[in-house]
Amino acid sequence: MAVTLGTPMTQFSGVGEVRAKKLEKLGLSTAADLLAYYPRDYEDRRQMYTIRDAPLEGRVCITAMAAEHPRLARIRKGLELVQLKVVDHTGALHLTFFNQGYVEKALRAGEEYIFFGTVEEQGRRRTMVNPIFERVGKQNFTGCIMPIYPLTAGITNHLLTSLTRQALDCAACVPETLPQSVRQAHNLAELEFSIRNIHFPENDEALTLARERLTFEELFYLAVGLDFLKRRREAAGPGCAIPTPPFKTFRSLLPFEPTGAQKRVMDEVAFDMASGRPMNRLVQGDVGSGKTAVAAYAAWLAAQGGYQAALMAPTEVLAEQHYRSLSALLSPAGVRVGLLTGALPPAEKKKVRQALAHGDIDFIIGTHALISDGVVFRRLALIVADEQHRFGVAQRAALAAKSTTPGAPPQVGRRASGEGRKNSLLPTTNQISPGEPTAAKSETGGMPAPHVLVMSATPIPRTLALIVYGDLDVSVIDQLPPGRTPVETYVIREDKRARMYNFVRKQVSEGRQVYLVCPAVEENPGAALPGEEVPSLDLKAVKTYAAKLQKEVFPDLTVGILHGKMRPKEKEAVMAAFAAGEIQVLVATTVIEVGVDVPNASLMVIENADHFGLSQLHQLRGRVGRGKHQSYCVLVTSTKNPDSMARLRTLASTTDGFKISEEDLKLRGPGDFFGSRQHGLPQMKLADLAGDMRLLSQAQEAARRLLREDPGLSRPEDRPVLDRVRRLFSDTPDIFN
C-alpha cells in the first residue's frame, strides 16, 4: 500500500474499525497524525547480554537458543501459561508467557532469538516473564533505540511502532512551515531527517538534532501564538471599574486571619478590578492554601459595586460545597448567593435563571450549566473558574458572553451587614467616594468585558507560568494557613500490606475515614499479540479490590466505591455519603482528585503509586489533611525501577507543590500541565519547559523578530506560519481577528 499523509488508519495493516476508534482517542486518524505523535521516551535496546552477565535491574536484550519446544498449560479459565528453557554458552534462562498461546508455535527448538525483558533470580534459576522476542537477523524491536509512545487501553507500543514505521514512507511529504531564515539562523536540522529520527533514531546524536529542531519549532509557534494572545488582550475593551471598599469590612466576615500571601493576592485582585481594564488573573496555590477566600473577596467586591459574579466548578459536589461555604461567608454582607447545576429540578433551574436575568442573584455558583442556553445575566462583572485545568478559554468566553443587558446601571454601595433583602442594594456613604467611577462603558454601549479570575491547584514554577499563560497575569499563594499540619507520607512495598490494613482499621476505629485509590476500574489481564508487551497483571482495580476488601479484609466496615464509569448521580451520591460519614473506606480512581472537602478523612492510600505522575499524587494527597487531625498518605508500590522509587521518595520528602511540579516537569514533560484541555493553549509534545529554557528564549526572540517585520504574518512566505499557529490555537480562533 502506498501511504500518503491523508491515508486513514483503517487502511493500515492490522487496523480494523475497533482499533481505529481506539487510535482516535489518541488523536490518530491519518498517517500525518502518526508522524506528529512523538514518543514520550526511548528504550536503548542496542546492548546484548549473555544470560549469566545480564543485570537484574531494568529490561535487557539477551541472545539465546530455544533448547526445547514450548509447553502450553491451561491453568484455569482465562489463564494459560507457555513455558520453555533457552540457553547460551553461559547458562540457561527459564521463560514464562501469560495468556500468549501463540508462543507455543512461534518459538522453535534449535532456533536463535533475541529476548527482551527483565531478568529475575529464583534460587539458582534465572527467569524472564513475558519477554518480547524476535528471530536473530529479523529484528524490528530489538538491537535499536526503541520509541515508547503514550498509549490508551487496547493500543500497545508494539502496534504504534509498527504503524509509525509504515507512515514514515511519506515523511518527505510533510510541508516545511518554519521560515528558512529561522532554520539557518539557528542551525536546525531538516524536517524529514527530524521526523525520521524522533521516531527511530539512528544514534544518540541524530536523536539530539531531531529533538532540538522539533522542540524549537514547537516553542516558536507557541511564542507567535502567545504574541497574538497578548495583542488581543491589550486591544480588549474597558472593564468594569469596581471601587475598593475598606478591607476591614471584608475581613470581619472571615472566621480566620488571612495569610500574608492571601492578602497580597487580594490586593492584586482589587487593583485589577478597580483599574478599568478587564482582569485576567491566574491565582495558583498549593492544595489548602486558601484560594477560595480570594475568590470570595473578588465576588464580594463585585457585589459591593452592584454587579454580578459567577463561579464555575468542575463537579456538582464541588459546586454545592462552594455554595454552602460561600453562602455562609457572604450572606451576612447581604450578598445573594445562588446555585445552578444540571441536577436541579427544571422548575428550580427556571427560577434561578430568571433571578439571574433580573439581577436578583449577586453571586451564582455552578457547573457547565452556567454556559447552557437560557442563562443570561443582568450585569455580570466577574467570572471565577475553579480548578482551571477543567475549563478552557472557550468556556470562559462563553460565560463572558452571557451578560446581554446593554448598559444595565450598576447598583453601587452594598451594605456590609445582613439587614433584609429589601435594603441590601441601598447605597452607603462610607464605602465609595463621591464621583468615583463604577463602570467604564464599552464603545458599543453595552456591558464592559467581565473580569476573569482563574484558580489552579497545580503549582507551576512562576517563570514558566508567566511564559505559558500568555493571556493571564499570575498570582501565587505560597503560604499555607497557620495550624495546617503537613500530611505524613510513606512509601511501602507489598510485604507491608498487612500492616497498612491494620493502620486503616486503626484510623477508622478513631472515627476517621480513609481513601484508597486504584489506577484501574476493572481487571484486564488481556492476551497480547506477537511481540506485544502484556499489560501488568497486578494493577489494583477498583471493582474487584473493593469487593475483596469488603468481603475478606474489612467485613465489619462500610466500604464504598467510586469511579469515572459510574453515572453522575451515582458518583454524587457516593461522595455525599462519604462526606456525611456514612462510608468509612472509599475505594476510588483518581475521580476524587478534584472532589468534595471531607475534613474527617485522615488517610490516603494509593495503590500502584508508580503508575501516577508526581503532581497527580500530590493532588490526591491533598484530599486529606483538611481537618484538625494528623493525616497520612501511604504510597504502595511493587516497582523495582530505581527511577520510579526516586520519584515516590521525592513526594514523601516534601509537601511543597512547586518543588514537586518542577520535579514532575523534569521527569515527564509539560503535557499534564499545559495541555489545551487546561486553558486553550496548545499542548507541548516535546518541549520540556523546565529544561528547554535556552531553546525557549531563542524561539521567542525568533518569533519577535519575525513579527516585527510582519506583524500580521500577511507576507506570502509567512502564511504557512500563520496557518500552523491557527491550527495550534484552534481552541481560541478569535485571537487572530
RODODREN-894355 format. One record per residue (C-alpha): z, y negated, x negated; chain. Coordinates in steps of 0.05 Angstrom, whole numbers. Layout:
<sites>
      w      v      u c
      Z      Y      X A
...
</sites>
This chain:
<sites>
      w      v      u c
      0      0      0 A
    -19    -69    -26 A
     44   -113    -19 A
     38   -187     -3 A
     93   -238      5 A
     87   -231     80 A
     89   -155     83 A
    143   -137    135 A
    199    -89    117 A
    174    -36    165 A
    112    -26    121 A
    154     -8     60 A
    164     65     42 A
    230     92     71 A
    240     36    122 A
    236     51    197 A
    257      8    256 A
    331     24    248 A
    334      7    174 A
    292    -55    186 A
    344    -81    234 A
    399    -68    184 A
    360   -103    129 A
    350   -162    177 A
    426   -171    176 A
    419   -187    102 A
    363   -237    117 A
    309   -189     93 A
    247   -187    136 A
    190   -192     86 A
    172   -178     13 A
    185   -252     -2 A
    256   -245     24 A
    268   -186    -23 A
    245   -226    -84 A
    292   -283    -66 A
    351   -235    -54 A
    384   -237   -122 A
    433   -185   -149 A
    506   -203   -147 A
    520   -164   -211 A
    489   -116   -262 A
    509    -49   -289 A
    489    -32   -360 A
    465     40   -358 A
    428     39   -424 A
    480     74   -466 A
    481    151   -464 A
    544    191   -478 A
    558    264   -494 A
    606    300   -447 A
    662    300   -499 A
    654    227   -521 A
    646    196   -451 A
    702    146   -436 A
    746    156   -375 A
    744     82   -353 A
    683     58   -313 A
    618     93   -297 A
    575    122   -353 A
    510    159   -366 A
    512    230   -393 A
    452    272   -412 A
    465    346   -396 A
    432    410   -373 A
    447    446   -307 A
    480    511   -330 A
    476    545   -262 A
    447    539   -193 A
    487    492   -148 A
    535    525    -99 A
    537    498    -27 A
    601    507     14 A
    615    482     85 A
    689    467     86 A
    693    444    159 A
    650    408    209 A
    626    343    178 A
    646    362    107 A
    604    403     57 A
    610    409    -18 A
    559    423    -72 A
    588    444   -139 A
    558    463   -206 A
    571    461   -281 A
    527    422   -330 A
    532    427   -406 A
    511    395   -472 A
    526    413   -544 A
    596    383   -539 A
    623    417   -476 A
    618    426   -400 A
    623    378   -341 A
    640    402   -271 A
    604    364   -215 A
    623    358   -142 A
    579    326    -88 A
    608    310    -19 A
    560    313     41 A
    498    315     -3 A
    470    383     16 A
    401    366    -13 A
    432    372    -83 A
    431    448    -77 A
    355    447    -82 A
    346    382   -122 A
    382    407   -185 A
    353    467   -221 A
    387    511   -272 A
    360    501   -343 A
    333    431   -328 A
    359    369   -365 A
    385    309   -325 A
    419    243   -334 A
    483    238   -292 A
    515    170   -278 A
    586    167   -252 A
    660    165   -270 A
    687    219   -316 A
    757    246   -299 A
    801    297   -332 A
    835    352   -293 A
    875    391   -344 A
    824    413   -396 A
    765    405   -349 A
    721    343   -347 A
    695    327   -277 A
    649    277   -242 A
    645    265   -166 A
    581    244   -131 A
    542    222   -193 A
    473    192   -188 A
    424    237   -225 A
    352    236   -250 A
    308    284   -290 A
    303    264   -363 A
    236    228   -372 A
    232    206   -299 A
    284    152   -297 A
    287     93   -250 A
    361     82   -242 A
    389    103   -310 A
    374     81   -381 A
    366      8   -357 A
    404    -54   -336 A
    414    -38   -262 A
    417    -94   -209 A
    475    -90   -160 A
    459   -123    -93 A
    503   -148    -36 A
    499    -93     17 A
    513    -81     91 A
    530    -17    129 A
    474     34    125 A
    438     -1     67 A
    451     26     -3 A
    439     -5    -71 A
    390     51    -86 A
    348     32    -25 A
    348    -42    -41 A
    329    -28   -113 A
    271     15    -92 A
    245    -36    -42 A
    251    -93    -92 A
    211    -53   -143 A
    155    -47    -92 A
    159   -122    -76 A
    152   -141   -149 A
     77   -127   -143 A
     69   -195   -111 A
    118   -235   -155 A
     58   -272   -185 A
     41   -299   -115 A
    107   -337   -106 A
     87   -411   -107 A
    117   -454   -162 A
    152   -514   -130 A
    192   -541   -189 A
    154   -600   -218 A
    121   -585   -285 A
    153   -647   -316 A
    222   -619   -299 A
    206   -549   -325 A
    181   -577   -391 A
    238   -627   -400 A
    290   -571   -393 A
    251   -514   -427 A
    254   -470   -365 A
    221   -401   -362 A
    161   -388   -317 A
    175   -368   -245 A
    143   -299   -246 A
    180   -280   -310 A
    245   -304   -279 A
    236   -266   -214 A
    220   -201   -251 A
    278   -207   -299 A
    331   -230   -250 A
    320   -164   -214 A
    302   -116   -271 A
    320   -149   -337 A
    281   -124   -398 A
    342   -141   -441 A
    402   -188   -443 A
    362   -247   -469 A
    310   -241   -413 A
    365   -239   -361 A
    396   -303   -390 A
    329   -340   -389 A
    315   -317   -317 A
    383   -335   -292 A
    382   -404   -325 A
    314   -420   -295 A
    332   -398   -224 A
    402   -428   -226 A
    375   -495   -249 A
    323   -493   -193 A
    376   -478   -141 A
    421   -534   -165 A
    362   -582   -170 A
    343   -572    -97 A
    416   -577    -77 A
    421   -643   -113 A
    358   -671    -79 A
    384   -650    -11 A
    453   -680    -23 A
    419   -746    -42 A
    384   -746     26 A
    451   -729     60 A
    485   -787     26 A
    429   -834     45 A
    434   -811    118 A
    508   -825    117 A
    500   -894     86 A
    448   -911    139 A
    492   -887    197 A
    512   -938    249 A
    580   -970    254 A
    642   -930    272 A
    700   -948    318 A
    745   -996    280 A
    813   -970    303 A
    873  -1012    282 A
    932   -980    247 A
    999   -987    283 A
   1063   -984    241 A
   1070   -914    212 A
   1144   -911    230 A
   1123   -906    304 A
   1086   -841    289 A
   1139   -818    240 A
   1190   -820    297 A
   1150   -766    333 A
   1153   -716    275 A
   1211   -666    271 A
   1206   -668    195 A
   1195   -717    138 A
   1121   -714    115 A
   1109   -697     42 A
   1082   -748     -6 A
   1014   -713     -4 A
   1012   -715     72 A
   1029   -790     73 A
    975   -804     21 A
    922   -767     63 A
    946   -801    127 A
    937   -869     92 A
    866   -849     73 A
    851   -828    144 A
    879   -892    174 A
    839   -934    124 A
    775   -897    143 A
    787   -904    218 A
    801   -979    212 A
    742   -993    166 A
    687  -1000    219 A
    645   -945    188 A
    645   -872    212 A
    697   -830    176 A
    671   -764    147 A
    731   -734    112 A
    748   -664     89 A
    822   -650     85 A
    834   -588     45 A
    902   -559     33 A
    933   -493     19 A
    959   -448     75 A
   1020   -482    105 A
   1011   -549     71 A
   1014   -588    136 A
    941   -605    153 A
    956   -603    228 A
   1004   -662    222 A
    947   -703    191 A
    902   -684    249 A
    956   -704    298 A
    963   -771    264 A
    888   -784    268 A
    887   -765    342 A
    948   -810    354 A
    911   -868    321 A
    850   -856    365 A
    893   -853    428 A
    932   -916    408 A
    865   -951    402 A
    845   -929    472 A
    796   -875    451 A
    790   -800    458 A
    795   -746    405 A
    772   -673    403 A
    796   -615    361 A
    753   -553    353 A
    789   -489    335 A
    755   -423    315 A
    792   -378    365 A
    822   -385    434 A
    890   -362    409 A
    890   -415    355 A
    866   -468    405 A
    923   -451    452 A
    973   -453    394 A
    948   -522    374 A
    951   -544    446 A
   1024   -524    453 A
   1047   -554    387 A
   1006   -618    392 A
   1025   -629    465 A
   1098   -624    447 A
   1089   -673    389 A
   1044   -726    422 A
   1063   -725    496 A
   1126   -766    483 A
   1079   -821    458 A
   1040   -819    523 A
    981   -782    493 A
    949   -738    546 A
    930   -672    513 A
    882   -622    546 A
    856   -552    532 A
    786   -526    543 A
    767   -454    525 A
    720   -402    552 A
    778   -363    581 A
    798   -418    631 A
    782   -404    705 A
    719   -441    728 A
    759   -487    773 A
    805   -507    715 A
    745   -518    669 A
    714   -564    721 A
    778   -603    728 A
    784   -612    652 A
    711   -633    645 A
    720   -686    700 A
    783   -712    667 A
    746   -718    600 A
    688   -755    632 A
    734   -804    667 A
    776   -816    605 A
    839   -784    635 A
    848   -738    575 A
    861   -771    508 A
    861   -711    462 A
    823   -647    480 A
    834   -583    442 A
    785   -525    449 A
    736   -476    421 A
    660   -476    422 A
    668   -490    497 A
    674   -564    476 A
    600   -566    458 A
    576   -528    521 A
    533   -561    574 A
    570   -604    624 A
    622   -630    574 A
    618   -706    565 A
    669   -756    540 A
    685   -826    565 A
    697   -855    495 A
    700   -802    441 A
    720   -833    374 A
    747   -774    333 A
    725   -703    321 A
    772   -655    284 A
    743   -588    262 A
    797   -537    244 A
    782   -482    194 A
    720   -518    174 A
    682   -458    148 A
    674   -434    220 A
    636   -496    241 A
    572   -524    211 A
    544   -594    211 A
    502   -576    272 A
    564   -562    315 A
    597   -627    292 A
    534   -665    310 A
    530   -631    379 A
    601   -652    394 A
    588   -723    369 A
    531   -729    418 A
    577   -715    477 A
    601   -787    484 A
    550   -810    534 A
    581   -871    567 A
    549   -931    532 A
    597   -986    512 A
    657   -958    550 A
    711  -1010    539 A
    768   -983    498 A
    837   -989    529 A
    878  -1010    469 A
    951  -1012    450 A
    981   -948    479 A
   1056   -942    488 A
   1093   -901    437 A
   1142   -877    489 A
   1139   -823    542 A
   1140   -872    602 A
   1099   -850    662 A
   1025   -837    661 A
   1013   -900    702 A
   1037   -945    646 A
   1013   -904    587 A
    950   -946    578 A
    982  -1014    582 A
    975  -1059    521 A
   1035  -1075    478 A
   1043  -1134    432 A
   1077  -1102    372 A
   1022  -1055    351 A
    956  -1094    346 A
    948  -1165    321 A
    913  -1213    367 A
    838  -1216    354 A
    837  -1150    316 A
    772  -1113    328 A
    777  -1048    366 A
    706  -1023    362 A
    641  -1043    330 A
    584  -1033    378 A
    524   -995    353 A
    457  -1030    351 A
    437   -994    415 A
    498  -1020    452 A
    527   -950    461 A
    590   -919    433 A
    595   -924    357 A
    590   -860    316 A
    654   -819    321 A
    699   -806    262 A
    699   -735    235 A
    759   -701    203 A
    747   -632    176 A
    806   -587    157 A
    798   -529    110 A
    850   -480     83 A
    801   -454     30 A
    823   -493    -32 A
    764   -514    -75 A
    772   -549   -142 A
    765   -623   -128 A
    706   -637   -174 A
    667   -581   -141 A
    685   -605    -72 A
    661   -675    -88 A
    595   -647   -112 A
    583   -597    -57 A
    609   -633      5 A
    555   -685      0 A
    568   -716     68 A
    644   -716     65 A
    699   -753     28 A
    751   -706      1 A
    827   -709     11 A
    873   -657    -19 A
    943   -639      6 A
    970   -609    -58 A
   1044   -603    -38 A
   1079   -553      6 A
   1133   -578     53 A
   1204   -571     24 A
   1240   -507     43 A
   1179   -462     46 A
   1197   -401      6 A
   1137   -373    -33 A
   1114   -304    -10 A
   1133   -250    -60 A
   1071   -209    -77 A
   1068   -138   -106 A
   1011    -93   -128 A
   1026    -18   -116 A
    987     47   -123 A
    982    105    -76 A
   1042    141   -106 A
   1088     86    -79 A
   1062     93     -7 A
   1126    127     19 A
   1169     70     -9 A
   1122     19     23 A
   1130     53     91 A
   1206     51     82 A
   1201    -23     67 A
   1160    -34    131 A
   1214      2    171 A
   1269    -40    137 A
   1234   -105    156 A
   1227    -82    228 A
   1300    -59    230 A
   1319   -131    212 A
   1280   -157    271 A
   1217   -178    232 A
   1144   -160    245 A
   1091   -132    199 A
   1015   -140    190 A
    978    -81    160 A
    905    -99    142 A
    849    -49    130 A
    778    -61    104 A
    743    -18    157 A
    744     -8    232 A
    723     65    233 A
    718    121    182 A
    647    132    156 A
    643    184    101 A
    568    187    113 A
    518    231     75 A
    474    199     22 A
    401    207      7 A
    375    229    -62 A
    400    182   -116 A
    443    140    -69 A
    516    125    -80 A
    561    156    -27 A
    608    106      5 A
    681    113    -15 A
    715    166     27 A
    785    137     24 A
    776     68     55 A
    831     57    106 A
    801     49    176 A
    839     11    230 A
    828     61    287 A
    847    126    252 A
    901     94    209 A
    936     61    269 A
    935    127    306 A
    964    164    246 A
   1019    112    235 A
   1039    114    308 A
   1040    190    312 A
   1066    211    243 A
   1098    152    207 A
   1127    104    258 A
   1132    143    324 A
   1192    101    344 A
   1159     34    332 A
   1107     -5    371 A
   1041     -3    332 A
    984    -48    355 A
    911    -50    335 A
    863   -109    326 A
    792   -111    301 A
    728   -151    309 A
    693    -99    353 A
    743   -110    409 A
    726   -155    467 A
    750   -227    460 A
    800   -219    517 A
    828   -155    485 A
    836   -190    419 A
    870   -249    451 A
    918   -203    489 A
    938   -165    426 A
    951   -229    386 A
    991   -258    445 A
   1033   -194    448 A
   1045   -196    373 A
   1064   -270    377 A
   1113   -252    433 A
   1146   -198    391 A
   1122   -141    435 A
   1084   -108    376 A
   1124    -92    314 A
   1069    -67    267 A
    998    -96    276 A
    943    -55    243 A
    882   -101    237 A
    819   -120    200 A
    810   -189    170 A
    800   -216    240 A
    872   -241    231 A
    851   -285    172 A
    847   -344    219 A
    899   -328    271 A
    959   -347    310 A
   1022   -371    275 A
   1076   -318    280 A
   1138   -344    243 A
   1174   -277    254 A
   1122   -238    213 A
   1151   -227    144 A
   1108   -172    112 A
   1034   -168     99 A
   1009   -100     73 A
    935   -100     51 A
    904    -31     42 A
    847    -21     -8 A
    863    -91    -32 A
    810    -87    -87 A
    756    -89    -33 A
    773   -161    -15 A
    759   -226    -52 A
    818   -264    -82 A
    811   -324    -35 A
    809   -278     25 A
    871   -241      1 A
    905   -309     -7 A
    886   -329     64 A
    913   -263     91 A
    977   -272     52 A
    984   -340     86 A
    995   -305    153 A
   1067   -291    131 A
   1119   -338    102 A
   1115   -385    162 A
   1187   -376    184 A
   1256   -382    155 A
   1258   -310    128 A
   1236   -288     58 A
   1166   -258     64 A
   1127   -207     24 A
   1055   -186     11 A
   1041   -116    -14 A
    972   -101    -43 A
    957    -27    -41 A
    901      0    -86 A
    877     64   -118 A
    826     29   -163 A
    821     47   -236 A
    777    -12   -252 A
    814    -57   -301 A
    778   -120   -276 A
    798   -105   -204 A
    871    -95   -226 A
    869   -160   -265 A
    845   -197   -202 A
    901   -168   -160 A
    953   -185   -213 A
    926   -257   -213 A
    942   -261   -139 A
   1011   -231   -150 A
   1027   -281   -205 A
   1013   -346   -167 A
   1014   -376    -97 A
    972   -436   -119 A
    909   -432    -76 A
    870   -477   -123 A
    883   -433   -183 A
    863   -372   -142 A
    799   -404   -117 A
    779   -423   -188 A
    790   -351   -210 A
    751   -325   -150 A
    694   -372   -166 A
    691   -344   -236 A
    693   -272   -213 A
    650   -273   -151 A
    608   -336   -150 A
    610   -390    -96 A
    576   -355    -38 A
    641   -347      1 A
    659   -420     -6 A
    593   -455      1 A
    551   -415     50 A
    511   -450    103 A
    558   -419    154 A
    611   -466    128 A
    582   -535    131 A
    507   -535    138 A
    493   -537     64 A
    451   -483     32 A
    484   -421      4 A
    484   -414    -71 A
    452   -348    -90 A
    461   -352   -166 A
    497   -416   -185 A
    570   -409   -205 A
    595   -479   -192 A
    655   -466   -236 A
    616   -441   -295 A
    549   -477   -289 A
    574   -549   -294 A
    527   -563   -352 A
    466   -540   -313 A
    491   -576   -251 A
    495   -643   -287 A
    425   -632   -316 A
    397   -614   -248 A
    430   -675   -216 A
    401   -721   -269 A
    331   -689   -259 A
    337   -699   -184 A
    359   -772   -192 A
    301   -785   -239 A
    251   -756   -190 A
    279   -793   -130 A
    279   -859   -169 A
    204   -850   -179 A
    190   -823   -109 A
    249   -836    -61 A
    215   -803     -1 A
    181   -747    -41 A
    116   -771    -10 A
     71   -761    -71 A
     25   -700    -64 A
     55   -668   -126 A
    125   -676    -98 A
    111   -649    -28 A
    129   -577    -49 A
    199   -603    -69 A
    208   -636     -1 A
    185   -573     35 A
    232   -530     -5 A
    291   -576      8 A
    274   -578     82 A
    278   -502     84 A
    344   -502     45 A
    375   -553     91 A
    346   -525    155 A
    415   -529    189 A
    413   -605    181 A
    339   -623    192 A
    356   -695    214 A
    375   -714    143 A
    301   -725    128 A
    288   -772    186 A
</sites>
